[in-house]
């Protein structure tokens, strides 16, 4: 196939991902569990940074409303009532330790907690359950909202 035509087909895939992790194909909600699992596992980025979804050797560009990934579960380790460790379990089937430093947690425009994952390369929007568990460790400080961790308070900014 002509490389230019292949690129045009990739750009016109009609695939989109909304802020809640739901895929649509030309506006129609994708609901089949196996197809959804395949789509989530295939998420990534093209060399130019645009979001993509891969199916084996084939791939297409994807319109994304917020983040590519969702933290659908989390493992929190607590010590003395504060957060000592956090592992995000993403909708693509991968697990990621979240560094509890100054860039690890941020709020989206609609006040949903997001976690820095994929070795600091991507943000993952939290599911309501994960959001609630992490929010239990948020405190108001004179400097603003912070995550109370075993190594001190970590500021929570905006993405």
Long-range contacts (C-beta under 8 A, 24 or more apart in sequence): 9-60, 10-59, 10-60, 10-61, 11-61, 13-53, 13-60, 13-61, 13-62, 15-39, 15-53, 15-60, 15-61, 15-62, 15-63, 16-62, 16-63, 16-64, 16-65, 17-43, 17-51, 17-62, 17-63, 17-64, 17-65, 17-68, 18-65, 18-66, 19-65, 19-66, 19-67, 19-108, 19-110, 19-112, 19-125, 20-70, 21-70, 21-72, 21-91, 21-125, 37-93, 40-91, 40-92, 40-93, 41-92, 41-93, 43-68, 43-69, 43-92, 44-68, 66-108, 66-125, 67-108, 67-114, 67-122, 67-123, 67-124, 67-125, 68-122, 68-124, 69-117, 69-118, 69-122, 69-123, 69-124, 69-125, 70-124, 70-125, 70-126, 70-127, 71-115, 71-117, 71-124, 71-125, 71-126, 71-127, 71-130, 72-127, 72-130, 73-127, 73-129, 73-130, 74-126, 74-130, 74-133, 74-134, 76-133, 76-134, 76-137, 79-150, 80-150, 82-137, 82-148, 82-149, 82-150, 83-134, 83-137, 83-147, 83-148, 83-149, 83-150, 84-149, 84-150, 86-115, 86-134, 88-115, 88-117, 88-124, 88-130, 90-117, 90-124, 96-124, 100-147, 100-149, 100-150, 100-151, 100-154, 101-154, 102-154, 102-155, 104-147, 104-154, 105-134, 105-147, 105-154, 105-156, 106-156, 106-157, 106-158, 106-159, 107-145, 107-156, 107-157, 107-158, 107-159, 108-158, 108-159, 109-158, 109-159, 113-156, 114-159, 123-159
